[in-house]
Amino acid sequence: MAPTFVISTGRCGSTLVSRMLREHPSVLSVSELFSTVRGRDCFDGILDGAEFWRMLSAPDRAVDVMVEAGLGVSELVYPYATGRFGTADGIPAICHMTLPMLTDDPDALHDELAAELPTWPARPIADQYRAFFAHLAARFDRPVMVERSGGSLSMVPALRRLFPEARFVYLARNGPDSARSMSRHAGFWLMLLAREAARIAGVASPDQLGPDHFRLLPATLNRLLTTPDALPEVMRQDVPVTAFGALWSTMATEGAGELLRLPSERWMMTTYEDLTATPEAELTRLAAFLGVDAAPQWLGNAAGLVEQPRHDDHPDPRLLAALRRACAPGTAADVALARAAA
């Protein structure tokens, strides 16, 4: 079963894509798995089943703090008021996003996986992921596996290395709109600070930061990145929205370079704007790429998930012009990708 990955800069409607695919009877829509295990250790090494399950399920204090502080991260969909797990003892990481998008009873699925996965033999981590996808596909009788994690565009090199058979769906969105949404999302504040830490420490990416690098950082930045309970303070930092425009642009530019290295039949591109304006047409294209039927009932159900656009506040025209300039390289990269995909 060759996996397909929906990749994006984040804050571009990729959760909507997961929900649309969840409506298809043949598609296993796995949401935010790689967001759950994000980090260099999630792509390398040989793990036995118990180690693999710990990687998926160990509580993440930063995510628990987001829940406690009510930071409004829409991807966190565990039934916090009624579920068995709570932030005081730590919620299994996979329960925040991935399991509730597969079932209405994430606690029961957690228990099933907790009994099954630790029995698996040691093998390369890519094979553990393949076995996990196959297990879920059989469990839900959905043979086509699509994983979608927000902000996953930067993961394309690792995903290509781990899954040379994989295919990719690139979901793009207008840069200034994505950047403004990023500026209201705790996860992207952490991403922005981590990239700044990598720059100060002189390493290529946040995944390369280690204890010796953190000692090189200013004390406040070190504390904000290493103390999960400081997350609400992170959101109070004075960071201009143009910084998120530059972050979006860098991700889009780097991702375009990676996608253009793939054979054209291994990737497709769609946009949030097209998906919400003409959902049935875009979903028909997506179904053809995945090799599944675009049945009228699925198209209707999935298209019905599109919400009316919000009448968001409009920034100062000068700020919007600055934001567009910050996003310009990424916008040009997306235009080049659209031409290549046509």
N, C-alpha and C positions, 0 to 999 in steps of 0.2 A: 504494500500500500504506500504509494509515493505521496508524501504530505504536500499540501499547498499552504503557503503562509501569506496572510494579508499583512502588508507592511505599510507603515506611514510614519510621518513625523509625530503623530499624536495630535489630539484636539482637532480632528478632521472628520469625525463621523464614523470611525472604525467600529465603535460599539454598536452602532446601528447596523453595520454590515454583519456583525456576529449575530445579532438578533434576527436579521433577515434570513441568514443561512440556517439558523436554528429551526426555522419554519419548514425547511425542506426535509422530507422524510428520508432522503438518502445521505444527508450531510451531517457529519459529526462536527459541530461548531464548538471548538475548544477556545475559550476566551481567556486571555491574559495569563497563559501558562508561563511564558518566558518573562513577563513582568514580575511574576511571583518569585522566580528563581534568578532574576537578573544578577549578573556578575560573572567574572571570568571563570569561576569554579563550576558554573553550570554548563560549560561547554567543553570541558576537558577532563580527562582521567578515566579510570576504570572504577566503577562502583558496584558493590553488591546491592541486593534489593533493599536491605535495611538502610543502607546509606542513602540510596536514591529516595526512599520514602521520607527520611529525615530532611533531605534537601527540599522536598516538596511541601512538607507539613510543619516544619519548625516555625513557631511564631516569629513574626517580624515586628519588633517593638515600634518601628517607625510607622508601620501601617496601623497598628493598634492605636497609636497616638492620634493619627488622622481621624479615627473613629471617635475616640474620646473627646477630641477637641472640636468635633463637628465641622471639619474643614470642607465638607461638601464635595468630596470626590465621588462622582456619580458611578464610577465603575465598582465601588464597594457595595455589593448587593447581598451580602449574607444577611439573613433575618436576625439582626442583632437583638431585637426586643424579645424574640421567642426562641432563638437557637440555643443549643446546649453550651456553646462555648462563649466565653466573655473575655474582655480585655484584661481583667485583673489577673487571670492565669495565663493569658495569651491565646489568641485564636489561631488555629492552624492556618498557615499562610494560604494554602490552596483553597480554604473555605471562603476567603474574602470575595473572590471573583470567579475562579474557574468552576468550582463545583456548583454554585447556585445558578450558573448559566446552563448547566447540563440537566438539572433536576430541581424539583420543588422541595426535595428532602435532602439537602446537602449533608446533614449529619449522618444519615443512613449510608450515603455513598462514601463519605469519609471512612466510616467503620468498615465497609466492604473492602476499600482499598488498603486500609491499615492492616487488615487480615491477609490480604493477598500479596501486596508488593514486597514486604520483607522476606518472603519465601523465594524470591527470584535469585538466580545465580549472579555472580560477579561478571560483568561484561563492560565494554566501552559505553560511555554515557549516551552516545548516539543510539546504540542498540537498546538501552533502557528506555529512551524516549519512544523508539519505534514499538517496543513491546507495550508501553503504556498506551500509545495511540491505538494499537491493535486491540488491547484489552477493552478500552472504552468503546471502540467501534463494534466489537462483538456484544458488549454489554447493552448497548443501545440499538443494535441492529442498524447501524448507519455506516456503510462501507467507505464513504468518501470523507477524508479527514482534512479539515481546514483549521489551522491555528491562527489566532489574531491577538496580537499584543500591541497596545498603544505605544507610540514612540519607538517602534521596532526597526525603523529604517537603518539605524546604526548597527543592528545585529546581522545585517545581510551577509557580511563576510563570514561570520561564524556559522550562520545557518547554511550557507553554500558549502562550507568545509565539512560540516557534520552530515548534511543531507544532500549529497551531490545529485540525487534524483529529484530534488524538490522543485516545485514551481512557485511563482510569486505573483501576487496581485498587489499592485501599487495603488493605494488610495491617496489622491492629492486633494488639496484644498487651497483656496486663496490664502496667500501667506499672511497678510495683515490680520485676517480673521482668525487664523490659527494662532498667531502670536498673541493676540489679545486674550484668547481663551487660555493659552498657556499661562499667562500672567495671573490668572485666577486659580491655578491648580497647584497644589502643594508638591506633587511629584515633579513638576517642571521647575519649580523653584529649587528643589534639591539638585536636579540635573544641571541647572545653570550654575549653581555654586560648585558642584563637583567639577564641571569643566573649567571654572576659574581656578580651582585648586590644582588641577592637572597642569594648567598653564604656569602657575606660580612654581610648581614643583619641577617643571621641565620634563614632563612625560607626555606621551602622545594622546592618551585618553584616560578618563577616570578609572577604567578597569585596571590600569597599571599602578594606581596609587597603593602604596604600602605604608606600614608604620613609620619607616624612615622619612617618607615624603611628607606625612602629616606634621612631623616636627618642624618642617620648613615653612608651614603656613602661619599667617597671622593668627593670634590666639582666638579672636572672635570667630574667624572662618573655621578654624579647627574644631571649636566647640560646637558650632552649628551643624557641622557635618558628622561629628562623632557622638553627639548626644541626642538620641531620638526624641527625648522629652522637650528639646528646644525647638521642635518643629513649628509650633505656633509663632515663636519669635522669628523664625525664618521668613514667614509670610509678612512680617512687619518691617522687613528691610526696605530701604529706599532704593529700589531698582527700577529704572525706566523701562517702559514697555518695548522700547526699541532694542533693548538687550535680548528680549525674547524673539524679536524679529530677526536679529542676527543669529540666535540659536536655531530658529526654524530654517533660516537660509543655509546655514552650515550643514544641517542634517539633510536638507533637500539636495544640496550640491553633492555631498559625499554619496548619498544614496543613488543619485543619477549615474554617477560613475560606476558604481557596482552593478546596477541593472544593465547598463549598456555592455557589460562584459558577458552577459548571458545570451545564449541563442534566443532569437525573437520568439520562438514557440514556447519558451519557458517562462514568459512573463506577460502580463497585460496591465493596462493602466485604466483607471476610471477616476472620476472626481466626485467629491461630495456634492458639488453644484449640479452635476448631471444626474447623480443618483437620487437626489431629492426632487429635481425638476421633472425627470422622465424615468421614474424608478423601474417600470416594467421593461423598458428598452435596455437599460443598463443591467438589470438582473438577467435578462435573456442572454446578453453577451457574457456575463459572468457564468451562467449555467453552462453555456457552450464551452467555455474554457475549462470548467471543472469536469465536463463530460457527464452532466446530469440533465434530466428533463426539465424544461421550463414550463411546467404544467400550469394552466390558468389559475387553479386554486392556490398554488404556492405564490404565483406572481401577485395575485390579489391580496393574499394575507400579508406578504412581505411588504408590498407597496403601502398597505394600510398602516404600517409602523412609522411612516414618514410623518413627522409633526410639522405643523405650520411654523414657518420661521418666526423667531422672536424679533420684536422691534427693539433691538439693542440700542444702547446709548451711542451716540456718534461722537467720536473724539474731535478735539480741536483740529481744524483743517491743516494747520502747520504740523501738529503731531502726527496726523495721518500721513502727510507727505514724508516726514522723517521715517515713519514706520515702513512706508513703501520703499524708500531708499535702502533701509536696512535689509529688506526682503528681496531686493532686486536680483542678486546673484541666484538665489534659490528659485525665484520666479522664472528666470531665464533657463535654468536647468530643467524645470518642469515643462516649459515650452519645447525644449529640445527632446525630452522624453516623449511628449505627446506626438511629435513629428515622427520619431523613431517607431512608435507603437502603431501609427496609422497604417 
